[in-house]
Amino acid sequence: MTLRDKIDRYASVSQLKGRSAERTVDPSLSATCEHTKYVFPPEYRHGVLRIESVGGHFGGLAKLLAQSPGNDTLDFERMAFVDTETTGLSGGIGVCAFLVGVGYRSSDGFVVEQFLMNDFPAEPHLLRGVCETIDRFDVVVSYNGRAFDVPILDGRLLLNGIKRKLSDKPHLDLLHPARRLWKHRLSDCSLKSLEAHVLDYLREDDIDGWMIPPTYFEYLRTGDTALLDPVVRHNRLDIVSLACVAHLIFSTIDAPREAPFIHGLDWYGLGTFLERHRRTKEAVFCFEKAMTTGLPEETISRCQKTLSLMCKRKGDWEEAVRLWEEGACVSGDASHSLFALEELAKFYEHRRRDLSLAREICHRAIAMLEMRATISDADVTRFFEDFEYRLRRIERKLQKGNA
């Protein structure tokens, strides 16, 4: 019997029986929700991490990310890691989740509970099972789940008359902190990319995400349960990868000086993340670590600029001047050199009160701008005006001082 035949027969029963139709559905149309548990033991290694090392209590910024009320720390064992496999990849009210995995840390290792519906009438059973499982935890953790997984589940809960909203639960979407940390090194910050390039875990014989919806419809057409085995395994690995990435992000944020990073761009990403949340000392450490580890030239300029302004804000003028002097000598990035010269001119005019040196720096910047104007079509009018205005003011101060 095809899916179309099943739908037609179910509709005809509904029309004959009215509101009591759901109680009198032909037994041949009965649908079930398969509920399974899979345990990754403590010794299981997922790339660079072993399951026994994944977990713990995390405080400070990790808690802020989840916007979780209550205690000052996040308990990894109180988190539910959620991922769905759906009948479509674009979202929308017509898309449903036919497979939902919920992972969590336990004394046995890492557990993944999966809810799989064998046909659409089983959807209410799946949704209730998922909600009951998630209710045991304090925080939902996902990867792009705030924009995709949770809205789909909430929409299906509404359509099935189940008065629940998963979006009401504290939710940590790892996509956003992961991008902040790794977007400078990785052009693709998908979970699969992090799995390969951060966790150093490579899957074998994995099904591509775009193939999952048609695979489910093929299963409905043929009844061949073996078709879903790769989908179930894919979902299970997504969830354990999600947990490992969460552990890495939380532990790195809690103890940035001990971050297991070997790439300068990862240190730079961590520095921008910490600066955004006003953890200045740790951010400075990360930016310095990034430059000593090694960065592309264009990122070095950005790193120096950010670090110098942080030093300026906290009053570390010696370090700020050192960075500006280095930046002023960079030949490949004119905009950064001009920024550094402007900051140096400000420092010597207003802070050190060395007007002669401030005037010399302005002349140097104007000479650079004149050369740039002759070899490129870049509009440097604004920079000329700024430095010439500063130079005239310095000249007036010098004349007044000599009078």
BELQUI-V774571 format. One record per residue. N is the residue number from 1. PSI is psi as a letter, one per 30 degrees, with the letter a starting at -180 (NA if undefined). OMEGA is omega in radians with two decimals (999 if undefined). BURIAL is I if it has 9 or more other C-alpha atoms within 8 Angstrom, else O. Layout:
# BELQUI-V774571
n psi omega burial
N PSI OMEGA BURIAL
N PSI OMEGA BURIAL
This chain:
# BELQUI-V774571
n psi omega burial
1 k -3.12 O
2 l 3.10 O
3 e 3.14 O
4 e 3.10 O
5 e 3.13 O
6 e -3.13 I
7 e 3.13 O
8 e -3.13 O
9 e 3.12 O
10 e 3.12 I
11 e -3.13 O
12 e 3.08 O
13 e -3.14 I
14 e -3.12 I
15 e -3.12 O
16 e -2.99 O
17 f 3.12 I
18 b -3.03 O
19 f -3.12 O
20 g -3.05 O
21 e -3.06 I
22 f 3.12 O
23 f -3.05 O
24 g 3.12 O
25 k 3.10 I
26 k -3.13 O
27 f -3.14 O
28 f -3.14 O
29 g -3.07 O
30 k -3.13 O
31 k -3.11 I
32 l 3.03 I
33 j -3.13 I
34 k -3.11 I
35 j -3.12 O
36 l 3.05 O
37 k 3.09 O
38 k -3.09 O
39 k 2.97 I
40 j -3.04 I
41 l -3.09 I
42 e -3.09 I
43 f 3.14 O
44 k 3.12 I
45 k 3.11 O
46 i -3.05 I
47 b -3.08 I
48 f -3.06 O
49 k 2.96 I
50 k -3.08 I
51 e -3.12 I
52 f 3.13 I
53 f -3.11 O
54 j 3.13 I
55 a -3.14 I
56 a 3.10 O
57 k -3.08 O
58 k -3.06 I
59 a 3.04 I
60 c -3.03 I
61 e 3.11 I
62 e 3.11 I
63 e 3.13 I
64 e -3.14 O
65 e -3.11 O
66 f -3.10 I
67 h -3.05 I
68 k 3.09 O
69 l 3.03 O
70 b -3.02 O
71 l -3.12 O
72 f -3.12 O
73 l 3.02 I
74 k 3.11 I
75 j -3.11 I
76 e -3.11 I
77 f 3.10 I
78 g -3.13 I
79 k 3.05 I
80 j -3.12 I
81 j -2.93 I
82 k 3.04 I
83 k -3.11 I
84 l 2.92 I
85 k -2.91 I
86 l -3.14 I
87 g 3.10 I
88 l -3.06 O
89 f -3.06 O
90 f -3.11 O
91 a -3.12 I
92 l -3.02 O
93 f -3.14 O
94 f 3.14 O
95 k 3.10 I
96 l 3.10 I
97 j 3.14 I
98 f 3.09 I
99 k 3.11 I
100 k 3.07 I
101 k 3.08 I
102 j -3.12 I
103 l 3.13 I
104 l 3.12 I
105 k 3.08 I
106 l 3.14 O
107 f 3.14 O
108 f -3.08 O
109 b 3.08 I
110 k -3.04 I
111 k 3.00 I
112 j 3.02 I
113 k -3.10 I
114 k 3.14 I
115 j -3.07 I
116 k 3.12 I
117 k -3.10 I
118 f 3.06 I
119 l -3.02 I
120 e 3.10 O
121 f 3.14 O
122 f -3.05 I
123 e 3.12 I
124 e 3.12 I
125 e 3.10 I
126 e -3.07 I
127 e 3.12 I
128 e 3.11 O
129 e 3.12 I
130 e -3.12 I
131 e 3.14 I
132 e 3.12 O
133 e -3.12 I
134 e -3.13 I
135 f -3.13 O
136 f -3.03 O
137 l -3.07 I
138 e -3.00 I
139 k 3.01 I
140 k 3.09 I
141 k -3.11 I
142 l 3.02 I
143 j -3.00 I
144 g -3.13 I
145 f 3.14 I
146 e -3.12 I
147 f -3.03 O
148 d -2.98 I
149 e -3.06 I
150 e 3.06 I
151 e 3.10 I
152 e -3.13 I
153 e 3.12 I
154 e 3.11 I
155 e 3.14 I
156 e 3.04 I
157 e 3.13 I
158 e -3.11 I
159 f 3.14 O
160 g 3.07 O
161 g 3.12 O
162 j -3.02 O
163 i 3.11 O
164 k 3.03 O
165 j 3.12 O
166 f 3.14 I
167 f 3.09 I
168 f -3.10 O
169 k 3.06 I
170 k -2.96 I
171 k 3.05 I
172 j 3.09 I
173 j -3.04 I
174 f -3.11 I
175 e -3.01 I
176 e 3.05 O
177 e 3.12 I
178 e 3.09 I
179 e -3.14 I
180 e -3.08 I
181 e -2.90 I
182 f -3.08 I
183 f -3.11 I
184 f 3.10 I
185 e -3.04 O
186 k 3.09 O
187 f 3.13 O
188 j -3.13 O
189 g 3.04 I
190 l 3.13 O
191 e 3.13 I
192 e 3.11 O
193 e 3.10 I
194 e 3.12 I
195 e -3.09 I
196 e -2.95 I
197 f 3.10 O
198 e 3.12 O
199 f -3.11 I
200 h 3.12 I
201 k -3.14 I
202 k 3.13 O
203 l 3.06 O
204 k 3.08 O
205 h 3.14 O
206 k 3.09 O
207 k 3.09 I
208 k -3.09 O
209 e -3.09 O
210 f -3.12 O
211 f -3.01 O
212 e 3.11 I
213 e 3.13 I
214 f 3.10 O
215 e 3.12 I
216 e 3.12 I
217 e 3.06 I
218 e 3.07 I
219 e 3.12 I
220 e -3.11 I
221 e -3.00 I
222 f -3.05 O
223 g -3.12 O
224 j -3.07 O
225 f -3.14 O
226 f 3.13 O
227 f -3.06 I
228 f -3.12 I
229 e 3.11 O
230 e 3.14 I
231 e 3.13 I
232 e 3.12 I
233 e 3.10 O
234 e 3.14 I
235 e -3.12 I
236 e 3.14 I
237 e 3.06 O
238 e -3.07 I
239 e 3.12 I
240 e 3.04 I
241 e 3.10 I
242 e 3.14 I
243 e -3.14 I
244 e 3.09 I
245 e 3.11 I
246 e 3.13 I
247 e -3.12 I
248 e 3.13 O
249 e -3.10 I
250 e -3.10 I
251 e 3.11 I
252 e 3.13 I
253 e -3.13 I
254 e -3.10 I
255 i -3.03 O
256 f -3.13 I
257 f -3.13 O
258 g -3.12 O
259 k -3.08 O
260 h -3.06 O
261 k 3.07 O
262 f -3.12 O
263 k 3.11 I
264 e -3.12 I
265 f 3.07 I
266 e 3.06 I
267 e 3.11 I
268 e 3.10 I
269 e 3.10 I
270 e 3.11 I
271 e 3.12 I
272 e 3.12 I
273 e -3.11 I
274 e 3.09 I
275 e 3.14 I
276 e -3.13 O
277 g 2.97 O
278 h 3.00 O
279 i -2.90 I
280 e -3.06 I
281 e 3.13 O
282 e 3.13 I
283 e 3.11 I
284 e 3.11 I
285 e -3.09 I
286 e 3.12 I
287 e 3.11 I
288 e 3.11 O
289 e 3.13 I
290 e -3.10 I
291 e 3.11 I
292 f 3.12 O
293 e 3.11 I
294 k -3.13 I
295 l 2.95 I
296 l -3.03 O
297 e -3.11 O
298 e 3.12 O
299 e 3.07 O
300 e 3.14 I
301 e 3.13 I
302 e -3.12 I
303 e 3.12 I
304 e -3.14 I
305 e -3.14 I
306 e -3.10 O
307 e -3.14 I
308 e 3.13 I
309 e 3.07 I
310 e 3.09 I
311 e 3.11 I
312 e -3.12 I
313 e -3.11 O
314 g 3.05 O
315 g 3.09 O
316 i -3.01 I
317 e -3.12 O
318 e 3.14 O
319 e 3.13 I
320 e -3.14 I
321 e 3.12 I
322 e -3.14 O
323 e 3.12 I
324 e 3.12 I
325 e 3.06 I
326 e -3.13 O
327 e -3.13 I
328 f -3.11 I
329 f -3.14 O
330 k -3.07 I
331 f -3.03 O
332 f -3.08 O
333 j -3.07 I
334 e -3.11 O
335 e 3.11 O
336 e 3.11 I
337 e 3.13 I
338 e 3.06 I
339 e -3.12 I
340 e 3.12 I
341 e 3.11 I
342 e 3.13 I
343 e 3.10 I
344 e 3.11 I
345 e 3.09 I
346 e -3.08 I
347 e -3.07 I
348 f 3.10 I
349 e -2.98 I
350 e -3.05 O
351 e -3.10 O
352 f -3.09 O
353 h 3.07 O
354 i -3.03 O
355 e 3.14 I
356 e 3.13 O
357 e 3.09 I
358 e 3.11 I
359 e 3.13 I
360 e 3.14 O
361 e 3.10 I
362 e 3.10 I
363 e 3.13 I
364 e -3.14 O
365 e 3.14 I
366 e 3.09 I
367 e 3.11 O
368 e -3.14 O
369 e 3.12 I
370 e 3.11 O
371 e -3.14 O
372 e -3.12 I
373 f -3.11 I
374 f -3.06 O
375 f 3.11 O
376 l 3.13 O
377 g -3.09 O
378 k 3.11 O
379 j -3.11 O
380 g -3.07 O
381 e -3.08 O
382 e 3.14 O
383 e 3.08 O
384 e -3.09 I
385 e -3.12 O
386 e -3.09 O
387 e 3.11 I
388 e 3.09 I
389 e 3.13 O
390 e -3.12 I
391 e 3.12 I
392 e 3.14 O
393 e 3.13 O
394 e 3.12 I
395 e 3.13 I
396 e 3.13 O
397 e 3.13 I
398 e 3.13 I
399 e 3.11 O
400 e 3.14 O
401 f -3.11 O
402 f -3.08 O
403 NA 999 O
